[in-house]
Amino acid sequence: MMTLDQEAIPKHYFNITNLEEIPGKKIKHHYGLVSGSVVRSRNIFADWAAGFKSIIGGELPMYTRLLNTTRNEAIQRMIAQAEFMGANAVTNVRFSTSDVAQGAAEIYVYGTAVFVD
């Protein structure tokens, strides 16, 4: 069962899409690349629980929550950058992840800041 994470609910409406355009909207101004990044490390309890869970199989809910929270923070940072530039939407949104150290990973989100009518 999928539940809505309270952190995922935006404070106000902001158009975000992985499309080049927003259907039904016209791009009036292009501001350029915006991004958000968060680096998170795992904790020892989550690693222990994940190790046990991998023996019996199934989802790792601690990691799922950690990734959802981290992804939402990265999105909010991208939105803040876009709003600072004067945009009200971000198109061409993409996500990337990478390991930056033992037990630490970066979630990086980027897109094109635009103003739409």
Secondary structure, DSSP 8 states (H G I E B T S, - for coil): -----GGGS-SS--EE-SSSS-TT--EEEEEEEEEEEEEEE--HHHHHHHHHHHHH-S--HHHHHHHHHHHHHHHHHHHHHHHHHT-SEEEEEEEEEEEEETTEEEEEEEEEEEEE-
